[in-house]
Amino acid sequence: MAERLFRRAAAGRHEALSAGSAPGAAAHTVVLEALQELEIDASDHVPHLLDAERIDWADVVVATCDDACPVVPGKRYISWNLPDPKGRPLDEVRAIRDAVSHRVAELVDELDAKPAQEE
């Protein structure tokens, strides 16, 4: 959910990949429905395991898990303590979606305000 909301908010200015400490086989149907309400099609989403390669790729790691996420020294971590939408009814997933969307907007604003890194 966060990846798709981030992609829309960033509009190509920043990139996102999602991964989980214990990903399921497919995106939750109710999450897809909640995103579709915002005209975001995530039907092609494939869950991925959070591994060293994905952490290495990221400048910022947004964790929604507690102690299950691996921590790599030198990486910036942001913790979003949010409930897992798995098994929740659509109205609760909408509330989670809206909370994620709000946090994503704040993160994108912060990233937009950062001066470009010189290479």
Backbone as JSON, one array per atom type, in Angstrom:
{
  "sequence": "MAERLFRRAAAGRHEALSAGSAPGAAAHTVVLEALQELEIDASDHVPHLLDAERIDWADVVVATCDDACPVVPGKRYISWNLPDPKGRPLDEVRAIRDAVSHRVAELVDELDAKPAQEE",
  "N": [[0.82, -1.19, 0.0], [1.85, 1.29, 0.9], [3.98, 1.68, -0.9], [2.69, 2.08, -3.4], [1.12, 4.34, -2.83], [3.18, 6.11, -2.25], [4.55, 6.23, -4.71], [2.63, 7.52, -6.28], [2.39, 9.99, -4.93], [5.01, 10.97, -5.11], [5.42, 11.21, -7.8], [7.39, 10.39, -9.68], [9.67, 11.75, -8.82], [10.99, 10.55, -6.77], [11.82, 7.19, -5.77], [10.35, 4.01, -4.88], [10.34, 0.87, -3.22], [8.66, -1.97, -2.09], [8.69, -4.24, 0.66], [8.6, -7.05, 2.87], [8.94, -8.5, 6.18], [7.81, -10.94, 6.47], [6.42, -11.72, 3.94], [3.29, -12.22, 2.26], [1.78, -14.41, -0.2], [0.44, -12.97, -2.09], [-0.96, -9.7, -2.76], [-3.28, -8.35, -0.41], [-6.7, -8.65, -0.97], [-8.55, -6.76, 0.01], [-6.91, -4.58, 0.45], [-6.15, -3.96, -2.14], [-8.65, -3.19, -3.07], [-9.15, -0.91, -1.48], [-7.11, 0.78, -2.38], [-7.86, 0.98, -5.06], [-10.11, 2.56, -4.83], [-8.98, 5.03, -4.74], [-8.18, 5.29, -7.26], [-5.85, 3.87, -7.81], [-4.18, 1.32, -9.21], [-3.15, -1.64, -8.07], [-3.05, -4.24, -8.74], [-1.11, -5.75, -9.94], [0.83, -6.14, -8.07], [3.49, -7.77, -6.46], [4.39, -9.39, -3.59], [7.46, -9.0, -1.76], [10.34, -10.28, -0.08], [11.96, -8.63, 2.57], [15.18, -7.96, 2.17], [18.82, -7.9, 2.25], [19.68, -6.74, -0.14], [17.53, -5.09, -0.98], [17.44, -3.36, 1.2], [19.97, -2.19, 0.98], [19.64, -0.82, -1.41], [17.94, 1.25, -0.73], [17.63, 4.66, 0.37], [16.21, 5.55, 2.5], [14.61, 3.63, 4.91], [11.47, 2.62, 5.53], [9.83, 1.38, 8.16], [7.21, -0.7, 9.11], [6.98, -2.65, 10.8], [7.77, -4.23, 13.94], [10.15, -5.56, 15.84], [10.83, -7.31, 13.86], [12.05, -6.43, 11.56], [15.09, -6.29, 9.78], [18.01, -4.5, 10.79], [20.29, -2.3, 9.44], [23.36, -0.9, 10.04], [24.02, 2.56, 9.54], [21.99, 3.11, 7.77], [19.11, 5.11, 7.23], [16.29, 4.92, 9.19], [12.79, 4.95, 9.43], [10.1, 4.67, 11.55], [6.91, 3.55, 11.24], [4.36, 2.97, 13.08], [1.92, 1.07, 12.4], [-1.19, -0.67, 12.02], [-1.45, -3.99, 10.66], [-3.1, -4.52, 7.64], [-4.13, -6.98, 7.01], [-6.76, -9.25, 7.03], [-8.59, -7.43, 7.98], [-11.64, -5.48, 7.95], [-12.98, -3.54, 5.17], [-13.54, -0.82, 5.91], [-11.77, -0.37, 8.05], [-9.35, -0.8, 6.76], [-9.4, 1.3, 4.98], [-9.0, 3.43, 6.77], [-6.4, 2.83, 7.63], [-5.09, 3.05, 5.17], [-5.48, 5.8, 4.69], [-4.01, 6.9, 6.81], [-1.46, 5.99, 6.13], [-1.18, 7.31, 3.69], [-1.11, 9.98, 4.52], [1.3, 10.02, 6.01], [3.07, 9.3, 4.0], [2.85, 11.54, 2.32], [4.01, 13.49, 3.96], [6.64, 12.47, 4.1], [7.43, 12.57, 1.4], [7.33, 15.34, 1.0], [9.4, 16.08, 2.74], [11.59, 14.79, 1.5], [11.58, 16.1, -0.94], [12.35, 18.63, -0.13], [14.97, 18.33, 0.59], [18.3, 19.13, -0.33], [19.69, 18.3, -3.52], [21.84, 15.49, -3.75], [25.26, 15.74, -4.29], [27.23, 14.24, -6.79]],
  "CA": [[0.0, 0.0, 0.0], [2.7, 2.48, 1.01], [4.74, 1.85, -2.13], [1.83, 2.66, -4.44], [0.79, 5.7, -2.42], [4.41, 6.9, -2.39], [4.79, 6.46, -6.14], [1.71, 8.56, -6.77], [2.73, 11.28, -4.31], [6.33, 11.42, -5.57], [5.28, 11.51, -9.24], [8.65, 10.18, -10.4], [10.79, 12.48, -8.22], [11.63, 9.6, -5.86], [11.42, 5.81, -6.06], [10.03, 3.19, -3.72], [10.16, -0.57, -3.33], [8.11, -2.49, -0.84], [9.12, -5.57, 1.06], [8.15, -7.36, 4.22], [9.72, -9.5, 6.9], [7.13, -12.22, 6.24], [5.42, -11.36, 2.93], [2.35, -13.23, 1.8], [1.93, -14.83, -1.6], [-0.2, -11.97, -2.96], [-1.52, -8.55, -2.05], [-4.6, -8.6, 0.18], [-7.78, -8.15, -1.83], [-9.15, -5.56, 0.59], [-5.95, -3.49, 0.22], [-6.31, -3.6, -3.56], [-9.92, -2.47, -3.18], [-8.98, 0.42, -0.86], [-6.3, 1.58, -3.3], [-8.65, 1.23, -6.27], [-10.99, 3.69, -4.53], [-8.19, 6.24, -5.04], [-7.75, 5.11, -8.65], [-4.51, 3.28, -7.84], [-4.26, -0.1, -9.54], [-2.02, -2.4, -7.53], [-3.36, -5.64, -9.0], [0.1, -6.44, -10.39], [1.81, -6.15, -6.98], [4.03, -9.05, -6.0], [5.11, -9.18, -2.34], [8.87, -9.39, -1.73], [11.0, -10.39, 1.22], [12.92, -7.58, 2.88], [16.51, -8.57, 2.23], [19.95, -6.96, 2.26], [19.74, -6.03, -1.42], [16.53, -4.02, -0.96], [17.86, -2.37, 2.19], [21.11, -1.49, 0.41], [19.13, 0.05, -2.47], [17.17, 2.36, -0.17], [18.21, 5.75, 1.15], [15.39, 5.59, 3.71], [13.83, 2.41, 5.11], [10.28, 2.87, 6.34], [9.45, 0.11, 8.79], [5.91, -0.75, 9.77], [7.06, -3.8, 11.69], [8.48, -3.93, 15.18], [11.48, -6.14, 15.92], [11.02, -8.28, 12.79], [12.81, -5.85, 10.46], [16.54, -6.23, 9.98], [18.55, -3.14, 10.87], [21.62, -2.2, 8.89], [23.98, 0.35, 10.48], [24.27, 3.55, 8.5], [20.76, 3.4, 7.02], [18.11, 5.89, 7.93], [15.05, 4.18, 9.4], [11.62, 5.64, 9.94], [9.15, 3.68, 12.04], [5.49, 3.89, 11.18], [3.65, 1.94, 13.84], [0.59, 0.97, 11.82], [-1.71, -2.04, 12.04], [-1.44, -4.77, 9.43], [-4.47, -4.57, 7.11], [-4.53, -8.36, 6.77], [-7.92, -9.74, 7.76], [-9.44, -6.35, 8.49], [-12.69, -5.06, 7.02], [-12.63, -2.43, 4.29], [-13.54, 0.48, 6.59], [-10.52, -0.26, 8.81], [-8.26, -0.69, 5.78], [-9.44, 2.69, 4.49], [-8.36, 4.27, 7.79], [-4.96, 2.55, 7.54], [-4.66, 3.67, 3.9], [-5.44, 7.25, 4.86], [-2.87, 7.19, 7.69], [-0.25, 5.78, 5.31], [-1.14, 8.4, 2.7], [-0.69, 11.19, 5.23], [2.73, 9.88, 6.33], [3.78, 9.33, 2.72], [2.9, 12.94, 1.87], [5.02, 14.17, 4.78], [7.96, 11.99, 3.7], [7.73, 13.13, 0.08], [7.64, 16.77, 1.21], [10.75, 16.13, 3.33], [12.58, 14.42, 0.47], [11.6, 17.2, -1.94], [13.02, 19.79, 0.45], [16.39, 18.03, 0.74], [19.09, 19.49, -1.5], [20.17, 17.15, -4.29], [23.16, 15.0, -3.39], [26.27, 15.89, -5.36], [27.88, 12.97, -7.09]],
  "C": [[0.87, 1.26, 0.0], [3.49, 2.74, -0.27], [3.9, 2.54, -3.19], [1.42, 4.08, -4.09], [2.0, 6.63, -2.58], [4.67, 7.22, -3.86], [3.89, 7.55, -6.69], [2.1, 9.92, -6.22], [4.05, 11.84, -4.84], [6.34, 11.76, -7.06], [6.61, 11.43, -9.98], [9.85, 10.9, -9.82], [11.61, 11.6, -7.3], [11.11, 8.22, -6.21], [11.13, 5.07, -4.75], [9.93, 1.73, -4.13], [9.56, -1.03, -2.02], [8.62, -3.9, -0.6], [8.66, -5.79, 2.5], [9.01, -8.43, 4.86], [9.11, -10.89, 6.76], [6.03, -11.99, 5.2], [4.52, -12.54, 2.59], [2.6, -13.56, 0.34], [1.37, -13.8, -2.57], [-0.69, -10.81, -2.09], [-2.92, -8.91, -1.54], [-5.67, -7.93, -0.68], [-8.37, -6.85, -1.3], [-8.22, -4.35, 0.44], [-6.06, -3.02, -1.22], [-7.58, -2.79, -3.76], [-9.8, -1.05, -2.61], [-8.13, 1.33, -1.75], [-7.07, 1.93, -4.56], [-9.62, 2.38, -6.06], [-10.3, 5.03, -4.8], [-7.64, 6.21, -6.47], [-6.29, 4.69, -8.76], [-4.68, 1.79, -8.08], [-3.0, -0.79, -9.05], [-2.21, -3.9, -7.78], [-2.14, -6.44, -9.45], [1.16, -6.55, -9.29], [2.2, -7.56, -6.6], [4.8, -8.78, -4.71], [6.54, -9.72, -2.41], [9.36, -9.44, -0.29], [11.96, -9.22, 1.39], [14.28, -8.22, 3.08], [17.58, -7.49, 2.15], [20.01, -6.14, 0.98], [18.74, -4.87, -1.45], [16.9, -2.94, 0.07], [19.02, -1.55, 1.65], [20.66, -0.48, -0.64], [18.54, 1.34, -1.9], [18.04, 3.41, 0.51], [17.51, 5.84, 2.51], [14.61, 4.29, 3.76], [12.68, 2.77, 6.03], [9.81, 1.52, 6.86], [8.08, 0.25, 9.42], [5.86, -1.93, 10.72], [7.85, -3.4, 12.93], [9.89, -4.5, 15.12], [11.79, -7.1, 14.77], [11.9, -7.74, 11.66], [14.3, -5.86, 10.75], [17.01, -4.78, 9.99], [19.99, -3.17, 10.38], [22.22, -0.86, 9.35], [24.25, 1.28, 9.3], [23.06, 3.88, 7.65], [19.83, 4.23, 7.88], [16.82, 5.08, 7.99], [13.99, 5.12, 9.94], [10.64, 4.56, 10.37], [7.74, 4.24, 11.99], [4.74, 2.77, 11.86], [2.19, 1.92, 13.38], [0.1, -0.48, 11.88], [-1.61, -2.68, 10.66], [-2.88, -4.83, 8.91], [-5.0, -6.0, 6.9], [-5.71, -8.76, 7.67], [-8.86, -8.67, 8.29], [-10.52, -5.99, 7.47], [-12.3, -3.79, 6.27], [-12.6, -1.08, 5.02], [-12.28, 0.69, 7.43], [-9.32, -0.11, 7.87], [-8.23, 0.71, 5.18], [-8.74, 3.62, 5.49], [-6.85, 4.07, 7.78], [-4.39, 3.21, 6.29], [-4.51, 5.17, 4.07], [-4.29, 7.68, 5.77], [-1.55, 7.04, 6.93], [-0.11, 6.93, 4.33], [-0.65, 9.7, 3.32], [0.82, 11.15, 5.52], [3.57, 9.91, 5.06], [3.91, 10.76, 2.23], [3.95, 13.72, 2.66], [6.43, 13.76, 4.37], [8.35, 12.55, 2.34], [8.07, 14.61, 0.2], [9.05, 16.93, 1.77], [11.82, 15.81, 2.29], [12.68, 15.5, -0.6], [12.39, 18.39, -1.43], [14.51, 19.59, 0.61], [17.15, 18.48, -0.51], [19.59, 18.23, -2.2], [21.58, 16.78, -3.86], [24.11, 15.21, -4.57], [26.96, 14.56, -5.55], [29.37, 13.14, -7.22]]
}
